[in-house]
Amino acid sequence: MAAITFEDVCKAFGATQVIRHVDLEIAPGSFTVFVGPSGCGKSTLLRLIAGLEDITAGTLRIDGCAVNDVAPARRGVAMVFQSYALYPHMSVYQNMIFGLKLAKTDRAEADRRVREAARILQMDHLLERKPKELSGGQRQRVAIGRAITRDPKVFLFDEPLSNLDAALRVQMRLEIAKLHRELGATMVYVTHDQVEAMTLAEQIVVLNAGVVEQAGAPLELYHRPQNRFVAGFIGSPQMNFLPGTLAEVGTNSAGIALAGRDTPVAAEVAAQGQAPGSAVTLGIRPEHIVVGDAANAAQVDGRIAIVERLGSDTLVHVATAAGDLVVAAGAGTRVRIGDGIRLSLPADACHVFAGDGRALPRRGSFDD
């Protein structure tokens, strides 16, 4: 396993800047996930680690050594792509050993690595099959097994589960998590699926237009997003946002004036330095809104526009004078389209974002 360090790394394609001044530490043996919207630069950042793209400016280090000018084959990395890229005329065993043959690895050692990778991935019984005889999940395991045989310092995954159906994605996600625990290797994973990010990652890196918006533990980003972009990207359904103005400023609290309310909504944030009357945005996650009255919470009345019953949860879309809200209610919550509803916004669950999108600090630690 190896540490990966980005030092003011930039990448441009002609006049188009796609990675902008990235400073990032990836700890040895950790599982880091790059997430962000399409075109944000997450796959490009991964390809910079692999050496498949040249760095325009800055320094990339793997295991403490600068690798800007090191060939991909000499970086000690192995990459798993969205496409399985298996040779259709070769068996699973032949696909997995092929790269070792090209590297002129001792035959006995190559055989040992292939069989050990097959054991780890529970593919011993598949070694003589051809790719056409495998399911999508089995083919992806072969691609991962091929990477394992190289015994790399770093594993790179570029949206490896995108071609799988929902059930297989869950199964493969668990297998990748188990693989990380067994190998203890440094893994960097790109996905647009935040469920994969939240369940797999020790560190999530949120990218937007080539900039790292925030990097940290999954629950840190969930409970303490540094800006509105991260708040809206992490969490499903995404955080609710209501436009307002800063009416009251306290040491560890603020009052936010919303349309349709005579009194401000309390939020447990530090708003020092913010001018009363300035435009802000109140944020609250759907799962933190309470249906009915609740203590230490502001009430908002509205009317139900849409109800989505998901089995374990019910998503209630409510139109209010302050703006539209999505509420994650319990599966047994009885609601109907067109009904009036009262919602409570607990002060300790409210986020506040300044006019520039920066989050005002919330009271306490993120794991309260």
Secondary structure, DSSP 8 states (H G I E B T S, - for coil): ---EEEEEEEEEETTEEEEEEEEEEE-TT-EEEEE-STTSSHHHHHHHHHTSS--SEEEEEETTEE-TTS-GGGTTEEEE-SS----TTS-HHHHHHHHHHHTT--HHHHHHHHHHHHHHTT-GGGTT--GGGS-HHHHHHHHHHHHHHT--SEEEEESTTTTS-HHHHHHHHHHHHHHHHHH--EEEEE-S-HHHHHHH-SEEEEEETTEEEEEE-HHHHHHS-SBHHHHHHSSSS--EEEEEEEEEE-SS-EEEE-TT-SS-EEE-B--TT--TT-EEEEEE-GGG-EES--TTEEEEEEEEEEEEE-SSEEEEEEEETTEEEEEEEETT----TT-EEEEEEEGGG-EEE-TTSBB--BSS-TT-
